Amino acid sequence: MSETIPIGICQCGCGKTTLIITKTDVAKGRKKGNPQRFIMGHQTRGSNNSKWKGGRKIRKSGYIYLLLPYHPQADPQGYVAEHLIIAERALGKSLPAGAEIHHLDGNKSNNQNNNLIICQNRKYHGLLHI
């Protein structure tokens, strides 16, 4: 059962109040005095964006990132490396400070459990590359 977002609250789900329309624009379906559906730019975020790929993207580095804005390791845009999430699930808890993940086959987008090794620190990770 999905909840309906009240009129006057941004329909993107951010929970912020929208502005009141000051000029009627029939072509855009806007009527003076009514609240806007979205705050400027919010209608193109997340699943409302035509380029939405389910919150998963591959960076130029070759690593896959997932949109998990509330994860402690999330970057400023809210993305976390997929291999980190998979390693944490396998471990059953967050990775210890300084831990790194090694891809056995060297393929940064191959995040299968049997391809990832949790290294205690950067020094140990470096040994695996020798």
Backbone as XML, in Angstrom:
<?xml version="1.0"?>
<chain id="A" units="angstrom">
  <residue number="1" name="MET">
    <atom name="N" x="0.831" y="-1.173" z="0.000"/>
    <atom name="CA" x="0.000" y="0.000" z="0.000"/>
    <atom name="C" x="0.880" y="1.242" z="0.000"/>
  </residue>
  <residue number="2" name="SER">
    <atom name="N" x="0.821" y="2.053" z="-1.058"/>
    <atom name="CA" x="1.661" y="3.234" z="-1.144"/>
    <atom name="C" x="0.906" y="4.453" z="-0.626"/>
  </residue>
  <residue number="3" name="GLU">
    <atom name="N" x="1.634" y="5.341" z="0.047"/>
    <atom name="CA" x="1.033" y="6.551" z="0.579"/>
    <atom name="C" x="1.004" y="7.620" z="-0.503"/>
  </residue>
  <residue number="4" name="THR">
    <atom name="N" x="-0.044" y="8.456" z="-0.471"/>
    <atom name="CA" x="-0.156" y="9.570" z="-1.393"/>
    <atom name="C" x="0.484" y="10.782" z="-0.740"/>
  </residue>
  <residue number="5" name="ILE">
    <atom name="N" x="1.302" y="11.500" z="-1.502"/>
    <atom name="CA" x="1.947" y="12.705" z="-0.988"/>
    <atom name="C" x="0.924" y="13.840" z="-1.055"/>
  </residue>
  <residue number="6" name="PRO">
    <atom name="N" x="0.704" y="14.561" z="0.058"/>
    <atom name="CA" x="-0.306" y="15.629" z="0.076"/>
    <atom name="C" x="0.010" y="16.758" z="-0.905"/>
  </residue>
  <residue number="7" name="ILE">
    <atom name="N" x="-1.030" y="17.446" z="-1.353"/>
    <atom name="CA" x="-0.877" y="18.606" z="-2.233"/>
    <atom name="C" x="-0.129" y="19.680" z="-1.452"/>
  </residue>
  <residue number="8" name="GLY">
    <atom name="N" x="0.817" y="20.342" z="-2.127"/>
    <atom name="CA" x="1.617" y="21.381" z="-1.484"/>
    <atom name="C" x="2.947" y="20.863" z="-0.969"/>
  </residue>
  <residue number="9" name="ILE">
    <atom name="N" x="3.133" y="19.537" z="-1.003"/>
    <atom name="CA" x="4.399" y="18.912" z="-0.616"/>
    <atom name="C" x="5.026" y="18.377" z="-1.901"/>
  </residue>
  <residue number="10" name="CYS">
    <atom name="N" x="6.333" y="18.580" z="-2.064"/>
    <atom name="CA" x="7.034" y="18.168" z="-3.282"/>
    <atom name="C" x="6.764" y="16.684" z="-3.564"/>
  </residue>
  <residue number="11" name="GLN">
    <atom name="N" x="6.350" y="16.379" z="-4.776"/>
    <atom name="CA" x="5.976" y="15.026" z="-5.169"/>
    <atom name="C" x="7.171" y="14.087" z="-5.366"/>
  </residue>
  <residue number="12" name="CYS">
    <atom name="N" x="8.401" y="14.610" z="-5.220"/>
    <atom name="CA" x="9.578" y="13.740" z="-5.336"/>
    <atom name="C" x="9.765" y="12.913" z="-4.075"/>
  </residue>
  <residue number="13" name="GLY">
    <atom name="N" x="9.086" y="13.317" z="-2.989"/>
    <atom name="CA" x="9.201" y="12.571" z="-1.741"/>
    <atom name="C" x="10.162" y="13.182" z="-0.747"/>
  </residue>
  <residue number="14" name="CYS">
    <atom name="N" x="10.714" y="14.365" z="-1.046"/>
    <atom name="CA" x="11.673" y="14.995" z="-0.132"/>
    <atom name="C" x="10.997" y="15.568" z="1.109"/>
  </residue>
  <residue number="15" name="GLY">
    <atom name="N" x="9.673" y="15.798" z="1.032"/>
    <atom name="CA" x="8.924" y="16.292" z="2.172"/>
    <atom name="C" x="8.897" y="17.800" z="2.317"/>
  </residue>
  <residue number="16" name="LYS">
    <atom name="N" x="9.506" y="18.523" z="1.400"/>
    <atom name="CA" x="9.540" y="19.982" z="1.480"/>
    <atom name="C" x="8.285" y="20.588" z="0.863"/>
  </residue>
  <residue number="17" name="THR">
    <atom name="N" x="7.916" y="21.770" z="1.359"/>
    <atom name="CA" x="6.739" y="22.485" z="0.871"/>
    <atom name="C" x="7.067" y="23.178" z="-0.446"/>
  </residue>
  <residue number="18" name="THR">
    <atom name="N" x="6.134" y="23.101" z="-1.399"/>
    <atom name="CA" x="6.330" y="23.754" z="-2.701"/>
    <atom name="C" x="5.782" y="25.170" z="-2.681"/>
  </residue>
  <residue number="19" name="LEU">
    <atom name="N" x="6.169" y="25.949" z="-3.682"/>
    <atom name="CA" x="5.706" y="27.321" z="-3.819"/>
    <atom name="C" x="4.316" y="27.360" z="-4.452"/>
  </residue>
  <residue number="20" name="ILE">
    <atom name="N" x="3.645" y="28.500" z="-4.319"/>
    <atom name="CA" x="2.343" y="28.710" z="-4.944"/>
    <atom name="C" x="2.575" y="29.267" z="-6.352"/>
  </residue>
  <residue number="21" name="ILE">
    <atom name="N" x="1.833" y="28.764" z="-7.321"/>
    <atom name="CA" x="1.951" y="29.204" z="-8.708"/>
    <atom name="C" x="1.423" y="30.635" z="-8.822"/>
  </residue>
  <residue number="22" name="THR">
    <atom name="N" x="2.215" y="31.517" z="-9.445"/>
    <atom name="CA" x="1.843" y="32.932" z="-9.531"/>
    <atom name="C" x="1.234" y="33.304" z="-10.877"/>
  </residue>
  <residue number="23" name="LYS">
    <atom name="N" x="1.338" y="32.416" z="-11.860"/>
    <atom name="CA" x="0.823" y="32.725" z="-13.193"/>
    <atom name="C" x="0.273" y="31.449" z="-13.825"/>
  </residue>
  <residue number="24" name="THR">
    <atom name="N" x="-0.928" y="31.544" z="-14.374"/>
    <atom name="CA" x="-1.544" y="30.392" z="-15.035"/>
    <atom name="C" x="-0.809" y="30.092" z="-16.344"/>
  </residue>
  <residue number="25" name="ASP">
    <atom name="N" x="-0.530" y="28.808" z="-16.570"/>
    <atom name="CA" x="0.105" y="28.351" z="-17.808"/>
    <atom name="C" x="-0.612" y="27.064" z="-18.210"/>
  </residue>
  <residue number="26" name="VAL">
    <atom name="N" x="-1.609" y="27.211" z="-19.099"/>
    <atom name="CA" x="-2.445" y="26.086" z="-19.504"/>
    <atom name="C" x="-1.612" y="24.981" z="-20.149"/>
  </residue>
  <residue number="27" name="ALA">
    <atom name="N" x="-0.607" y="25.341" z="-20.966"/>
    <atom name="CA" x="0.227" y="24.358" z="-21.662"/>
    <atom name="C" x="0.962" y="23.445" z="-20.678"/>
  </residue>
  <residue number="28" name="LYS">
    <atom name="N" x="1.343" y="23.996" z="-19.532"/>
    <atom name="CA" x="2.073" y="23.213" z="-18.534"/>
    <atom name="C" x="1.162" y="22.701" z="-17.419"/>
  </residue>
  <residue number="29" name="GLY">
    <atom name="N" x="-0.130" y="22.972" z="-17.523"/>
    <atom name="CA" x="-1.084" y="22.491" z="-16.528"/>
    <atom name="C" x="-0.975" y="23.202" z="-15.196"/>
  </residue>
  <residue number="30" name="ARG">
    <atom name="N" x="-0.566" y="24.469" z="-15.197"/>
    <atom name="CA" x="-0.402" y="25.242" z="-13.968"/>
    <atom name="C" x="-1.515" y="26.275" z="-13.855"/>
  </residue>
  <residue number="31" name="LYS">
    <atom name="N" x="-2.066" y="26.392" z="-12.644"/>
    <atom name="CA" x="-3.134" y="27.362" z="-12.405"/>
    <atom name="C" x="-2.736" y="28.262" z="-11.237"/>
  </residue>
  <residue number="32" name="LYS">
    <atom name="N" x="-2.838" y="29.567" z="-11.462"/>
    <atom name="CA" x="-2.471" y="30.557" z="-10.450"/>
    <atom name="C" x="-3.187" y="30.246" z="-9.127"/>
  </residue>
  <residue number="33" name="GLY">
    <atom name="N" x="-2.419" y="30.312" z="-8.044"/>
    <atom name="CA" x="-2.974" y="30.078" z="-6.714"/>
    <atom name="C" x="-2.826" y="28.651" z="-6.214"/>
  </residue>
  <residue number="34" name="ASN">
    <atom name="N" x="-2.582" y="27.706" z="-7.110"/>
    <atom name="CA" x="-2.372" y="26.307" z="-6.711"/>
    <atom name="C" x="-0.901" y="26.078" z="-6.369"/>
  </residue>
  <residue number="35" name="PRO">
    <atom name="N" x="-0.611" y="25.103" z="-5.493"/>
    <atom name="CA" x="0.804" y="24.798" z="-5.208"/>
    <atom name="C" x="1.456" y="24.050" z="-6.377"/>
  </residue>
  <residue number="36" name="GLN">
    <atom name="N" x="2.743" y="24.264" z="-6.540"/>
    <atom name="CA" x="3.499" y="23.526" z="-7.560"/>
    <atom name="C" x="3.561" y="22.059" z="-7.152"/>
  </residue>
  <residue number="37" name="ARG">
    <atom name="N" x="3.751" y="21.172" z="-8.128"/>
    <atom name="CA" x="3.892" y="19.741" z="-7.816"/>
    <atom name="C" x="5.287" y="19.432" z="-7.283"/>
  </residue>
  <residue number="38" name="PHE">
    <atom name="N" x="6.293" y="20.112" z="-7.845"/>
    <atom name="CA" x="7.685" y="19.846" z="-7.480"/>
    <atom name="C" x="8.417" y="21.139" z="-7.158"/>
  </residue>
  <residue number="39" name="ILE">
    <atom name="N" x="9.433" y="21.046" z="-6.339"/>
    <atom name="CA" x="10.377" y="22.134" z="-6.163"/>
    <atom name="C" x="11.265" y="22.105" z="-7.407"/>
  </residue>
  <residue number="40" name="MET">
    <atom name="N" x="11.689" y="23.257" z="-7.886"/>
    <atom name="CA" x="12.486" y="23.359" z="-9.108"/>
    <atom name="C" x="13.628" y="22.341" z="-9.111"/>
  </residue>
  <residue number="41" name="GLY">
    <atom name="N" x="13.669" y="21.462" z="-10.115"/>
    <atom name="CA" x="14.726" y="20.464" z="-10.278"/>
    <atom name="C" x="14.419" y="19.112" z="-9.651"/>
  </residue>
  <residue number="42" name="HIS">
    <atom name="N" x="13.477" y="19.040" z="-8.714"/>
    <atom name="CA" x="13.198" y="17.768" z="-8.046"/>
    <atom name="C" x="12.495" y="16.754" z="-8.940"/>
  </residue>
  <residue number="43" name="GLN">
    <atom name="N" x="11.749" y="17.196" z="-9.944"/>
    <atom name="CA" x="11.048" y="16.254" z="-10.804"/>
    <atom name="C" x="12.010" y="15.433" z="-11.655"/>
  </residue>
  <residue number="44" name="THR">
    <atom name="N" x="13.275" y="15.846" z="-11.719"/>
    <atom name="CA" x="14.251" y="15.109" z="-12.522"/>
    <atom name="C" x="15.179" y="14.254" z="-11.671"/>
  </residue>
  <residue number="45" name="ARG">
    <atom name="N" x="14.877" y="14.107" z="-10.384"/>
    <atom name="CA" x="15.717" y="13.301" z="-9.505"/>
    <atom name="C" x="15.211" y="11.869" z="-9.431"/>
  </residue>
  <residue number="46" name="GLY">
    <atom name="N" x="16.123" y="10.975" z="-9.115"/>
    <atom name="CA" x="15.752" y="9.586" z="-8.855"/>
    <atom name="C" x="14.934" y="8.944" z="-9.948"/>
  </residue>
  <residue number="47" name="SER">
    <atom name="N" x="13.906" y="8.205" z="-9.571"/>
    <atom name="CA" x="13.121" y="7.437" z="-10.535"/>
    <atom name="C" x="12.279" y="8.328" z="-11.442"/>
  </residue>
  <residue number="48" name="ASN">
    <atom name="N" x="12.163" y="9.621" z="-11.142"/>
    <atom name="CA" x="11.449" y="10.544" z="-12.020"/>
    <atom name="C" x="12.310" y="10.976" z="-13.208"/>
  </residue>
  <residue number="49" name="ASN">
    <atom name="N" x="13.602" y="10.712" z="-13.165"/>
    <atom name="CA" x="14.509" y="11.120" z="-14.218"/>
    <atom name="C" x="14.493" y="10.089" z="-15.348"/>
  </residue>
  <residue number="50" name="SER">
    <atom name="N" x="14.481" y="10.581" z="-16.590"/>
    <atom name="CA" x="14.441" y="9.678" z="-17.747"/>
    <atom name="C" x="15.698" y="8.819" z="-17.863"/>
  </residue>
  <residue number="51" name="LYS">
    <atom name="N" x="16.788" y="9.226" z="-17.221"/>
    <atom name="CA" x="18.047" y="8.467" z="-17.267"/>
    <atom name="C" x="18.238" y="7.567" z="-16.038"/>
  </residue>
  <residue number="52" name="TRP">
    <atom name="N" x="17.210" y="7.419" z="-15.208"/>
    <atom name="CA" x="17.291" y="6.616" z="-13.984"/>
    <atom name="C" x="17.632" y="5.170" z="-14.296"/>
  </residue>
  <residue number="53" name="LYS">
    <atom name="N" x="18.614" y="4.623" z="-13.606"/>
    <atom name="CA" x="19.055" y="3.246" z="-13.818"/>
    <atom name="C" x="18.943" y="2.441" z="-12.532"/>
  </residue>
  <residue number="54" name="GLY">
    <atom name="N" x="17.970" y="2.788" z="-11.703"/>
    <atom name="CA" x="17.746" y="2.023" z="-10.483"/>
    <atom name="C" x="18.720" y="2.334" z="-9.368"/>
  </residue>
  <residue number="55" name="GLY">
    <atom name="N" x="19.392" y="3.475" z="-9.424"/>
    <atom name="CA" x="20.323" y="3.846" z="-8.371"/>
    <atom name="C" x="21.646" y="3.103" z="-8.459"/>
  </residue>
  <residue number="56" name="ARG">
    <atom name="N" x="21.998" y="2.643" z="-9.633"/>
    <atom name="CA" x="23.235" y="1.881" z="-9.845"/>
    <atom name="C" x="23.985" y="2.504" z="-11.008"/>
  </residue>
  <residue number="57" name="LYS">
    <atom name="N" x="25.276" y="2.807" z="-10.794"/>
    <atom name="CA" x="26.053" y="3.372" z="-11.891"/>
    <atom name="C" x="27.482" y="2.872" z="-11.858"/>
  </residue>
  <residue number="58" name="ILE">
    <atom name="N" x="28.097" y="2.847" z="-13.042"/>
    <atom name="CA" x="29.493" y="2.436" z="-13.166"/>
    <atom name="C" x="30.310" y="3.700" z="-13.382"/>
  </residue>
  <residue number="59" name="ARG">
    <atom name="N" x="31.288" y="3.907" z="-12.539"/>
    <atom name="CA" x="32.138" y="5.090" z="-12.647"/>
    <atom name="C" x="33.267" y="4.814" z="-13.635"/>
  </residue>
  <residue number="60" name="LYS">
    <atom name="N" x="33.959" y="5.871" z="-14.047"/>
    <atom name="CA" x="35.067" y="5.746" z="-14.998"/>
    <atom name="C" x="36.147" y="4.808" z="-14.477"/>
  </residue>
  <residue number="61" name="SER">
    <atom name="N" x="36.271" y="4.707" z="-13.163"/>
    <atom name="CA" x="37.262" y="3.822" z="-12.549"/>
    <atom name="C" x="36.933" y="2.350" z="-12.774"/>
  </residue>
  <residue number="62" name="GLY">
    <atom name="N" x="35.687" y="2.049" z="-13.164"/>
    <atom name="CA" x="35.253" y="0.671" z="-13.388"/>
    <atom name="C" x="34.462" y="0.090" z="-12.236"/>
  </residue>
  <residue number="63" name="TYR">
    <atom name="N" x="34.445" y="0.781" z="-11.087"/>
    <atom name="CA" x="33.702" y="0.308" z="-9.931"/>
    <atom name="C" x="32.213" y="0.620" z="-10.081"/>
  </residue>
  <residue number="64" name="ILE">
    <atom name="N" x="31.381" y="-0.263" z="-9.544"/>
    <atom name="CA" x="29.937" y="-0.067" z="-9.549"/>
    <atom name="C" x="29.543" y="0.576" z="-8.222"/>
  </residue>
  <residue number="65" name="TYR">
    <atom name="N" x="28.693" y="1.589" z="-8.299"/>
    <atom name="CA" x="28.218" y="2.293" z="-7.108"/>
    <atom name="C" x="26.702" y="2.203" z="-7.023"/>
  </residue>
  <residue number="66" name="LEU">
    <atom name="N" x="26.205" y="2.113" z="-5.780"/>
    <atom name="CA" x="24.773" y="2.023" z="-5.510"/>
    <atom name="C" x="24.326" y="3.250" z="-4.727"/>
  </residue>
  <residue number="67" name="LEU">
    <atom name="N" x="23.129" y="3.732" z="-5.019"/>
    <atom name="CA" x="22.578" y="4.872" z="-4.309"/>
    <atom name="C" x="22.036" y="4.419" z="-2.963"/>
  </residue>
  <residue number="68" name="LEU">
    <atom name="N" x="22.784" y="4.721" z="-1.901"/>
    <atom name="CA" x="22.411" y="4.399" z="-0.520"/>
    <atom name="C" x="22.802" y="5.603" z="0.343"/>
  </residue>
  <residue number="69" name="PRO">
    <atom name="N" x="22.028" y="6.687" z="0.249"/>
    <atom name="CA" x="22.430" y="7.944" z="0.882"/>
    <atom name="C" x="22.604" y="7.894" z="2.395"/>
  </residue>
  <residue number="70" name="TYR">
    <atom name="N" x="21.996" y="6.943" z="3.083"/>
    <atom name="CA" x="22.105" y="6.895" z="4.538"/>
    <atom name="C" x="23.207" y="5.951" z="5.037"/>
  </residue>
  <residue number="71" name="HIS">
    <atom name="N" x="23.958" y="5.350" z="4.112"/>
    <atom name="CA" x="25.068" y="4.465" z="4.496"/>
    <atom name="C" x="26.219" y="5.327" z="5.012"/>
  </residue>
  <residue number="72" name="PRO">
    <atom name="N" x="26.899" y="4.902" z="6.078"/>
    <atom name="CA" x="27.999" y="5.711" z="6.635"/>
    <atom name="C" x="29.153" y="5.959" z="5.653"/>
  </residue>
  <residue number="73" name="GLN">
    <atom name="N" x="29.325" y="5.098" z="4.657"/>
    <atom name="CA" x="30.412" y="5.259" z="3.687"/>
    <atom name="C" x="29.962" y="5.968" z="2.403"/>
  </residue>
  <residue number="74" name="ALA">
    <atom name="N" x="28.734" y="6.486" z="2.373"/>
    <atom name="CA" x="28.212" y="7.138" z="1.165"/>
    <atom name="C" x="29.015" y="8.400" z="0.838"/>
  </residue>
  <residue number="75" name="ASP">
    <atom name="N" x="29.235" y="8.614" z="-0.461"/>
    <atom name="CA" x="29.926" y="9.836" z="-0.898"/>
    <atom name="C" x="28.926" y="11.005" z="-0.837"/>
  </residue>
  <residue number="76" name="PRO">
    <atom name="N" x="29.366" y="12.224" z="-1.140"/>
    <atom name="CA" x="28.451" y="13.380" z="-1.051"/>
    <atom name="C" x="27.190" y="13.262" z="-1.918"/>
  </residue>
  <residue number="77" name="GLN">
    <atom name="N" x="27.230" y="12.471" z="-2.988"/>
    <atom name="CA" x="26.060" y="12.268" z="-3.837"/>
    <atom name="C" x="25.177" y="11.114" z="-3.332"/>
  </residue>
  <residue number="78" name="GLY">
    <atom name="N" x="25.612" y="10.416" z="-2.288"/>
    <atom name="CA" x="24.819" y="9.338" z="-1.704"/>
    <atom name="C" x="25.137" y="7.955" z="-2.239"/>
  </residue>
  <residue number="79" name="TYR">
    <atom name="N" x="26.253" y="7.787" z="-2.950"/>
    <atom name="CA" x="26.598" y="6.491" z="-3.541"/>
    <atom name="C" x="27.674" y="5.776" z="-2.732"/>
  </residue>
  <residue number="80" name="VAL">
    <atom name="N" x="27.576" y="4.440" z="-2.712"/>
    <atom name="CA" x="28.523" y="3.570" z="-2.011"/>
    <atom name="C" x="28.987" y="2.492" z="-2.984"/>
  </residue>
  <residue number="81" name="ALA">
    <atom name="N" x="30.258" y="2.122" z="-2.919"/>
    <atom name="CA" x="30.795" y="1.073" z="-3.786"/>
    <atom name="C" x="30.065" y="-0.245" z="-3.517"/>
  </residue>
  <residue number="82" name="GLU">
    <atom name="N" x="29.605" y="-0.885" z="-4.596"/>
    <atom name="CA" x="28.841" y="-2.127" z="-4.472"/>
    <atom name="C" x="29.667" y="-3.222" z="-3.788"/>
  </residue>
  <residue number="83" name="HIS">
    <atom name="N" x="30.970" y="-3.313" z="-4.101"/>
    <atom name="CA" x="31.786" y="-4.365" z="-3.490"/>
    <atom name="C" x="31.870" y="-4.194" z="-1.970"/>
  </residue>
  <residue number="84" name="LEU">
    <atom name="N" x="31.791" y="-2.962" z="-1.490"/>
    <atom name="CA" x="31.796" y="-2.714" z="-0.049"/>
    <atom name="C" x="30.519" y="-3.259" z="0.586"/>
  </residue>
  <residue number="85" name="ILE">
    <atom name="N" x="29.387" y="-3.033" z="-0.051"/>
    <atom name="CA" x="28.095" y="-3.506" z="0.461"/>
    <atom name="C" x="28.076" y="-5.034" z="0.485"/>
  </residue>
  <residue number="86" name="ILE">
    <atom name="N" x="28.557" y="-5.659" z="-0.580"/>
    <atom name="CA" x="28.566" y="-7.128" z="-0.652"/>
    <atom name="C" x="29.483" y="-7.720" z="0.413"/>
  </residue>
  <residue number="87" name="ALA">
    <atom name="N" x="30.637" y="-7.103" z="0.618"/>
    <atom name="CA" x="31.569" y="-7.580" z="1.644"/>
    <atom name="C" x="30.961" y="-7.434" z="3.043"/>
  </residue>
  <residue number="88" name="GLU">
    <atom name="N" x="30.267" y="-6.316" z="3.287"/>
    <atom name="CA" x="29.628" y="-6.126" z="4.598"/>
    <atom name="C" x="28.528" y="-7.157" z="4.833"/>
  </residue>
  <residue number="89" name="ARG">
    <atom name="N" x="27.768" y="-7.476" z="3.798"/>
    <atom name="CA" x="26.715" y="-8.494" z="3.939"/>
    <atom name="C" x="27.335" y="-9.854" z="4.253"/>
  </residue>
  <residue number="90" name="ALA">
    <atom name="N" x="28.425" y="-10.188" z="3.578"/>
    <atom name="CA" x="29.091" y="-11.477" z="3.816"/>
    <atom name="C" x="29.665" y="-11.533" z="5.230"/>
  </residue>
  <residue number="91" name="LEU">
    <atom name="N" x="30.199" y="-10.401" z="5.695"/>
    <atom name="CA" x="30.796" y="-10.323" z="7.025"/>
    <atom name="C" x="29.717" y="-10.253" z="8.116"/>
  </residue>
  <residue number="92" name="GLY">
    <atom name="N" x="28.558" y="-9.739" z="7.758"/>
    <atom name="CA" x="27.472" y="-9.607" z="8.720"/>
    <atom name="C" x="27.549" y="-8.354" z="9.558"/>
  </residue>
  <residue number="93" name="LYS">
    <atom name="N" x="28.431" y="-7.440" z="9.205"/>
    <atom name="CA" x="28.574" y="-6.174" z="9.940"/>
    <atom name="C" x="29.375" y="-5.199" z="9.076"/>
  </residue>
  <residue number="94" name="SER">
    <atom name="N" x="29.522" y="-3.980" z="9.553"/>
    <atom name="CA" x="30.318" y="-2.991" z="8.830"/>
    <atom name="C" x="31.780" y="-3.413" z="8.828"/>
  </residue>
  <residue number="95" name="LEU">
    <atom name="N" x="32.489" y="-3.010" z="7.793"/>
    <atom name="CA" x="33.917" y="-3.326" z="7.724"/>
    <atom name="C" x="34.673" y="-2.537" z="8.780"/>
  </residue>
  <residue number="96" name="PRO">
    <atom name="N" x="35.729" y="-3.109" z="9.350"/>
    <atom name="CA" x="36.530" y="-2.363" z="10.319"/>
    <atom name="C" x="37.253" y="-1.194" z="9.650"/>
  </residue>
  <residue number="97" name="ALA">
    <atom name="N" x="37.606" y="-0.206" z="10.429"/>
    <atom name="CA" x="38.325" y="0.961" z="9.907"/>
    <atom name="C" x="39.618" y="0.511" z="9.230"/>
  </residue>
  <residue number="98" name="GLY">
    <atom name="N" x="39.897" y="1.044" z="8.063"/>
    <atom name="CA" x="41.125" y="0.729" z="7.333"/>
    <atom name="C" x="41.041" y="-0.487" z="6.438"/>
  </residue>
  <residue number="99" name="ALA">
    <atom name="N" x="39.968" y="-1.250" z="6.528"/>
    <atom name="CA" x="39.823" y="-2.451" z="5.697"/>
    <atom name="C" x="39.601" y="-2.063" z="4.238"/>
  </residue>
  <residue number="100" name="GLU">
    <atom name="N" x="40.103" y="-2.889" z="3.330"/>
    <atom name="CA" x="39.934" y="-2.678" z="1.897"/>
    <atom name="C" x="39.476" y="-3.976" z="1.256"/>
  </residue>
  <residue number="101" name="ILE">
    <atom name="N" x="38.866" y="-3.853" z="0.083"/>
    <atom name="CA" x="38.353" y="-5.017" z="-0.646"/>
    <atom name="C" x="39.237" y="-5.240" z="-1.874"/>
  </residue>
  <residue number="102" name="HIS">
    <atom name="N" x="39.640" y="-6.492" z="-2.083"/>
    <atom name="CA" x="40.449" y="-6.866" z="-3.245"/>
    <atom name="C" x="39.605" y="-7.717" z="-4.183"/>
  </residue>
  <residue number="103" name="HIS">
    <atom name="N" x="39.660" y="-7.402" z="-5.485"/>
    <atom name="CA" x="38.992" y="-8.211" z="-6.517"/>
    <atom name="C" x="40.007" y="-9.225" z="-7.046"/>
  </residue>
  <residue number="104" name="LEU">
    <atom name="N" x="39.758" y="-10.515" z="-6.810"/>
    <atom name="CA" x="40.704" y="-11.566" z="-7.202"/>
    <atom name="C" x="41.055" y="-11.528" z="-8.687"/>
  </residue>
  <residue number="105" name="ASP">
    <atom name="N" x="40.042" y="-11.388" z="-9.549"/>
    <atom name="CA" x="40.303" y="-11.429" z="-10.988"/>
    <atom name="C" x="40.711" y="-10.075" z="-11.569"/>
  </residue>
  <residue number="106" name="GLY">
    <atom name="N" x="40.788" y="-9.046" z="-10.733"/>
    <atom name="CA" x="41.185" y="-7.712" z="-11.199"/>
    <atom name="C" x="40.071" y="-6.945" z="-11.884"/>
  </residue>
  <residue number="107" name="ASN">
    <atom name="N" x="38.908" y="-7.579" z="-12.085"/>
    <atom name="CA" x="37.764" y="-6.927" z="-12.719"/>
    <atom name="C" x="36.982" y="-6.172" z="-11.651"/>
  </residue>
  <residue number="108" name="LYS">
    <atom name="N" x="37.060" y="-4.839" z="-11.666"/>
    <atom name="CA" x="36.452" y="-4.013" z="-10.634"/>
    <atom name="C" x="34.927" y="-4.057" z="-10.625"/>
  </residue>
  <residue number="109" name="SER">
    <atom name="N" x="34.322" y="-4.547" z="-11.691"/>
    <atom name="CA" x="32.855" y="-4.632" z="-11.722"/>
    <atom name="C" x="32.347" y="-6.042" z="-11.420"/>
  </residue>
  <residue number="110" name="ASN">
    <atom name="N" x="33.250" y="-6.997" z="-11.183"/>
    <atom name="CA" x="32.857" y="-8.360" z="-10.817"/>
    <atom name="C" x="32.790" y="-8.429" z="-9.289"/>
  </residue>
  <residue number="111" name="ASN">
    <atom name="N" x="31.595" y="-8.227" z="-8.754"/>
    <atom name="CA" x="31.421" y="-8.163" z="-7.305"/>
    <atom name="C" x="30.771" y="-9.416" z="-6.724"/>
  </residue>
  <residue number="112" name="GLN">
    <atom name="N" x="31.039" y="-10.569" z="-7.328"/>
    <atom name="CA" x="30.534" y="-11.827" z="-6.776"/>
    <atom name="C" x="31.311" y="-12.134" z="-5.499"/>
  </residue>
  <residue number="113" name="ASN">
    <atom name="N" x="30.628" y="-12.772" z="-4.546"/>
    <atom name="CA" x="31.262" y="-13.107" z="-3.260"/>
    <atom name="C" x="32.592" y="-13.829" z="-3.431"/>
  </residue>
  <residue number="114" name="ASN">
    <atom name="N" x="32.642" y="-14.786" z="-4.364"/>
    <atom name="CA" x="33.860" y="-15.586" z="-4.531"/>
    <atom name="C" x="34.980" y="-14.820" z="-5.230"/>
  </residue>
  <residue number="115" name="ASN">
    <atom name="N" x="34.748" y="-13.565" z="-5.608"/>
    <atom name="CA" x="35.782" y="-12.759" z="-6.244"/>
    <atom name="C" x="36.317" y="-11.668" z="-5.318"/>
  </residue>
  <residue number="116" name="LEU">
    <atom name="N" x="35.767" y="-11.558" z="-4.119"/>
    <atom name="CA" x="36.159" y="-10.478" z="-3.205"/>
    <atom name="C" x="36.898" y="-11.016" z="-1.991"/>
  </residue>
  <residue number="117" name="ILE">
    <atom name="N" x="37.972" y="-10.326" z="-1.627"/>
    <atom name="CA" x="38.722" y="-10.648" z="-0.415"/>
    <atom name="C" x="38.744" y="-9.396" z="0.458"/>
  </residue>
  <residue number="118" name="ILE">
    <atom name="N" x="38.372" y="-9.555" z="1.722"/>
    <atom name="CA" x="38.428" y="-8.434" z="2.661"/>
    <atom name="C" x="39.834" y="-8.391" z="3.241"/>
  </residue>
  <residue number="119" name="CYS">
    <atom name="N" x="40.534" y="-7.292" z="2.998"/>
    <atom name="CA" x="41.899" y="-7.107" z="3.489"/>
    <atom name="C" x="41.869" y="-6.227" z="4.730"/>
  </residue>
  <residue number="120" name="GLN">
    <atom name="N" x="42.673" y="-6.585" z="5.722"/>
    <atom name="CA" x="42.659" y="-5.845" z="6.985"/>
    <atom name="C" x="43.178" y="-4.418" z="6.849"/>
  </residue>
  <residue number="121" name="ASN">
    <atom name="N" x="44.054" y="-4.180" z="5.870"/>
    <atom name="CA" x="44.581" y="-2.827" z="5.676"/>
    <atom name="C" x="45.166" y="-2.685" z="4.271"/>
  </residue>
  <residue number="122" name="ARG">
    <atom name="N" x="45.612" y="-1.499" z="3.932"/>
    <atom name="CA" x="46.160" y="-1.213" z="2.609"/>
    <atom name="C" x="47.454" y="-1.995" z="2.346"/>
  </residue>
  <residue number="123" name="LYS">
    <atom name="N" x="48.267" y="-2.173" z="3.383"/>
    <atom name="CA" x="49.533" y="-2.902" z="3.236"/>
    <atom name="C" x="49.280" y="-4.348" z="2.801"/>
  </residue>
  <residue number="124" name="TYR">
    <atom name="N" x="48.332" y="-5.008" z="3.477"/>
    <atom name="CA" x="47.994" y="-6.382" z="3.114"/>
    <atom name="C" x="47.403" y="-6.429" z="1.702"/>
  </residue>
  <residue number="125" name="HIS">
    <atom name="N" x="46.562" y="-5.456" z="1.383"/>
    <atom name="CA" x="45.977" y="-5.393" z="0.056"/>
    <atom name="C" x="47.076" y="-5.255" z="-1.004"/>
  </residue>
  <residue number="126" name="GLY">
    <atom name="N" x="48.076" y="-4.443" z="-0.709"/>
    <atom name="CA" x="49.199" y="-4.268" z="-1.630"/>
    <atom name="C" x="49.962" y="-5.566" z="-1.862"/>
  </residue>
  <residue number="127" name="LEU">
    <atom name="N" x="50.087" y="-6.396" z="-0.842"/>
    <atom name="CA" x="50.778" y="-7.686" z="-0.981"/>
    <atom name="C" x="50.061" y="-8.596" z="-1.982"/>
  </residue>
  <residue number="128" name="LEU">
    <atom name="N" x="48.742" y="-8.507" z="-2.030"/>
    <atom name="CA" x="47.978" y="-9.336" z="-2.956"/>
    <atom name="C" x="48.214" y="-8.919" z="-4.409"/>
  </residue>
  <residue number="129" name="HIS">
    <atom name="N" x="48.659" y="-7.706" z="-4.626"/>
    <atom name="CA" x="48.913" y="-7.231" z="-5.981"/>
    <atom name="C" x="50.332" y="-7.574" z="-6.455"/>
  </residue>
  <residue number="130" name="ILE">
    <atom name="N" x="51.164" y="-8.051" z="-5.549"/>
    <atom name="CA" x="52.545" y="-8.386" z="-5.935"/>
    <atom name="C" x="52.605" y="-9.758" z="-6.594"/>
  </residue>
</chain>
